[in-house]
Amino acid sequence: MNRVLKIAMDVHSSNYTLCAMEPVVGAEDRVFANIQVPPDYKNVLQFIENLKKKLGLTDTYSVECGYEAGCLGYSLYHQLTNAGVKCVILAPSTMLAPQGKRVKTDARDANMIAQCLCYGGYLAVHVPTDKDDSVKEYLRMRDDHKLALKKIKQQINAFCLYHGFFYDGNKWTIKHWS
């Protein structure tokens, strides 16, 4: 039987709160650790290694990490997957959350993320490929150039009006240029 250890991360620019949990159906989930570390993926890798040693984990355990999408983007995801760790980014709007008044602490958030990971109470965010990034950069560049062209045309029109040149027809046609 392949057992799964879920490592949830509540990530911020100043720290990561890590929660290691093993789902147990019909009983209370096993929380092995809930700690805060400086924001570096190497600390996450060290946490996983220390946990494996402490628990004596074998190859029958698979480790999966996850964190809530936010301002840190995809860098942590790429660092962990490049290190061979399975990772997922959870869409915050799809995560199952407790009802009622919410008390927000990093430890509770990490625990909630771990439960979502354990029981599938989330949808994963699409992580862009290199091709997706290339297309995004091209579209941004194109939009920037279109905005620059629009601004320059407005400046030319203002310059012409200031010097008494007025054209009554459609602007930026061959007649207008003449």
N, C-alpha and C positions, 0 to 999 in steps of 0.2 A: 504494500500500500504506500503510495507516494503522498507524504504529508507536506503541507504548504505552510511556510512561515511568511506572514505579511509584515512588511516594514512600511509604516505610514510616516510621512514627513509633513509637518506643518512648517512650510518654508517662508522665511522673511529675509530681508537683506542683512539683518543683524544677527540672526541665529536660525538654526533648524531644530525643531523638536521632533525627536524620533520615537516611535512607538512600535515595538515588536509584538505581534499578536499571532496566535494560532487559533483558528476557528474550531470550536467544539460544538457540534450539533447536539441540541438537547441539554446542554449544560452551559455554565459560564465560560466565556472565551478565556484562554490562557494569555495573560499579558506578561511577557518576559522582561520587558524594560520600557521605560518612558523617560527619556533623558533629553537634555538640551545640549547642543554642540555648536561651535562656531560654524559660520556658513561656508563650508568647503566640502565638495563631494568626497574628498579623501577621508573626511571624518565619518561619512556614511559608510564607506567601504571598510574602514577600521571597526566601526560599530558592528557591521555584519560579521567580520572575521572574529571579533571578540565574542559575539553571541554564539557563533558556531563552536568555538572552543569551549565556552562555558557550558553549553547545552550538549556538547558532544555530537553535533549534527553530522549525519552521514549523507551519502548521495541519495538516500531515500527522501530527504527533505529538499524541497525547492523553495528558493527565496524570491519573493516578488516585492518590489518597491512601488510606491505611488505617492503622488502629491497633488494638491488642488491647484488648478491653473491660476496663474496670477501674474504679477508684474515681472517676475523673474524669467518668464519665457521658457525656452526649450533648452537652455544651456545645461541645467542639471540633468535633464533627461538624456541628452547626448553624452555627457560625461559618464553617467552610470552605464548606459548601454554599451559605450565603447569599452568600458571596464568589464563587460560580460554580465552585468546585472540586469535582469528583466525589470522594466520600469513602465509605468503608465501614468498619464496625466489625467486627472479627474475633472470633468466639467462641473463647476460649482452649482450651476442651476439644476443639475440632474441628481445631485447627491441626496440620499435620504438623510433627513435631519430630524432630531427630536422636536416634538411640538411643545408649545408653551413658551414661557420666558427662557431666553437663551442666556446662559452665563458663559462668556467667552474667555477661555484661557487657552494657551498654546497646548497644554497637556490634554485638555478635553478635546480640542480640535484634532490633535493627532490621533486620539483614541477613536473619534468619530470617523476620521478618514480610514483608519485601520478596519473598522467594522464595515464600512462601505466596500473596501477592498475584499474583505473576507466573504461577504455575502452578495457581491455584485450589485450593490445599491448605487450605481453610478453609470454614466456613459463616458467613454474615453474621448479625449480631445484628439483630433487629427493632428499629427505632428508633420509639418511640411517636409517634403523631400527637397533635395538640392534643386531639382527642376522647378518645384513650386516656388522656391526662393528666387530663382532666376526670373521666372515670370513676374513675380511680385516686384522685384527691383526694376524690371523693364517697364512695367505699368506705372510705377511711381515716377520713373524718369520721364516717361511720356507725359504724364499729368503735369509734372513740374514745368516741362517745356511749353505745354499748352497754356498754362497760367502765365508764364513769362511772356509769351507771344501776345496774349490778351492785354497784359499790362503795357507792353511796348506800343501796341496799337492805340490804346487809350492815351498814352503820352503823346503820340504823333498827332492824334485828333485834337488834343488840347493845344498843342504847339501851333497847329494850323489855324484853329479858331482864334488864338491869341494874336496871330499875325493877319487876321482878316480873311483867311481862306475858308470858305464854307462850301460844302458839296451837298446838294439836296437829294441825290439818288442813293442807291444802295452803296454802302461803303465797302472798300477792299475788292472792288471789281476792276476790270481793265479800264473802264471809263473813269472810275475814281482815281486810279493811279495816274491817268493822263492829266 
